[in-house]
Amino acid sequence: MQNGMPLRPNKNEEPDHLALVYAQFPLDVTHGQGVYLFTSDGRKILDLYGGHAVAALGYGHPRWVEALTTQAKSMAFQTNAVPMDVRARAATKLAKFCGLGLDTVFFVNSGAEANENAIKIALRMTEAPEVVAVEGSFHGRTAAAGAVTWGAKDKWYGFPNTPFNVKFLPRGDLKALNEMITDQTGAVIVEPVQGVAGALDLPQEYLEALRLRCSENGSILIFDEVQCGLGRTGYPFAANMYGVAPDIITTAKALGAGFPVSAVLMANHVAGSIKMDSLGTTFGGGPMACALVEAVIDIIESEDLLKNVRDRSAQIRRQCMVGPVVGVQGAGLLLGLRTRRPAKEVQTELTKRNVLVGTSADPNIVRILAPFILGSEHVDQLRDALVAIG
Ligand SMILES: Cc1ncc(COP(=O)(O)O)c(C=O)c1O
């Protein structure tokens, strides 16, 4: 995802060897601590964007650092070919945290990779040729994930053929949903709260109707909770918040809170369809990643961070309808502030006032992806900055 910010000038005036494919914030960040980023010119910036929603525990959380260093000293890496307690513990912890009967976990590395695997599992299981996605979706930049991402073909690349047939459902349209999901549909993939689209929480009845239609039809319902999962809505998963259990959940970002890891969580009937050797990964399920999954969930539970996410979210809704903000959408700390001015302008002005926020595909939505450790004083800081920019 790009943020529409100008490219950072090369301060060393040396040739830059990085591919210039990312717009970058005009900040020279040296380090982070708690909810703040620090820059080389002495600024202290409230980070409400968290590296595309990854920094769920902010920066330098002592228990996260401890888990990382302890595991690194003991064993930094082994593949799935070697059974490891830490991997088994992480899978149990994640399945229990979810608590929706999605009791089998396959660890991989990124959001897109989790979605690739989820789609593969579903199509193989159902032997149907088509995947249905929802308008506005973002599922990643790999082949299958890109094929079900709204507008990907025009925006990034035009593979001549998608790997399977794809249909996009209009958001919230129950009639279309019932007509478009057919016996050809192997999988339906949906972000219950659409992140890149602008922190848009889909209506409850829409997700319930998707569940019902998939069950009637034998299609596998996949919730892509790469961005909205693992506590970000103030519930373990958005599925818990909505009370709708899909057949598969994919999750990433907050899962390692800075260590790259993703997971595919599967219900028993899905897990039962997987054959030995049908899925694989070299790095996925490595001990460092698993140690951090275990630690992140531990921290969320023991520090009561789900409640904090819900409280801070409610506080933002109460206090931040000020300055350029005319509405709030989303859930937990995945919020979209609707702005009467272009969101990019608001983002630039907030950055100047040391508050970092994201934008989205909606030109009038400022996206908040704050760490779960956010305090009420930080919400006050956001409100004051919004008031100041008017
Ligand atoms: C909902 C959703 N799915 C998938 C992805 C892709 O994840 P990754 O960039 O880790 O491949 C993203 C990334 O922003 C996302 O927000």
PDBQT file of the ligand as one rigid body, heavy atoms in Angstrom, charges set to zero:
ROOT
HETATM    1  C1  LIG A 401      -6.562  -7.348   4.525  1.00  0.00    +0.000 C 
HETATM    2  C2  LIG A 401      -5.198  -7.588   3.966  1.00  0.00    +0.000 A 
HETATM    3  N1  LIG A 401      -4.931  -8.769   3.388  1.00  0.00    +0.000 NA
HETATM    4  C3  LIG A 401      -3.718  -9.055   2.890  1.00  0.00    +0.000 A 
HETATM    5  C4  LIG A 401      -2.699  -8.138   2.938  1.00  0.00    +0.000 A 
HETATM    6  C5  LIG A 401      -1.356  -8.472   2.367  1.00  0.00    +0.000 C 
HETATM    7  O1  LIG A 401      -0.450  -8.689   3.389  1.00  0.00    +0.000 OA
HETATM    8  P1  LIG A 401       1.125  -8.719   3.090  1.00  0.00    +0.000 P 
HETATM    9  O2  LIG A 401       1.506  -7.334   2.668  1.00  0.00    +0.000 OA
HETATM   10  O3  LIG A 401       1.735  -9.144   4.395  1.00  0.00    +0.000 OA
HETATM   11  O4  LIG A 401       1.336  -9.730   2.018  1.00  0.00    +0.000 OA
HETATM   12  C6  LIG A 401      -2.918  -6.887   3.535  1.00  0.00    +0.000 A 
HETATM   13  C7  LIG A 401      -1.846  -5.873   3.605  1.00  0.00    +0.000 C 
HETATM   14  O5  LIG A 401      -2.068  -4.707   3.824  1.00  0.00    +0.000 OA
HETATM   15  C8  LIG A 401      -4.204  -6.607   4.064  1.00  0.00    +0.000 A 
HETATM   16  O6  LIG A 401      -4.480  -5.428   4.630  1.00  0.00    +0.000 OA
ENDROOT
TORSDOF 0
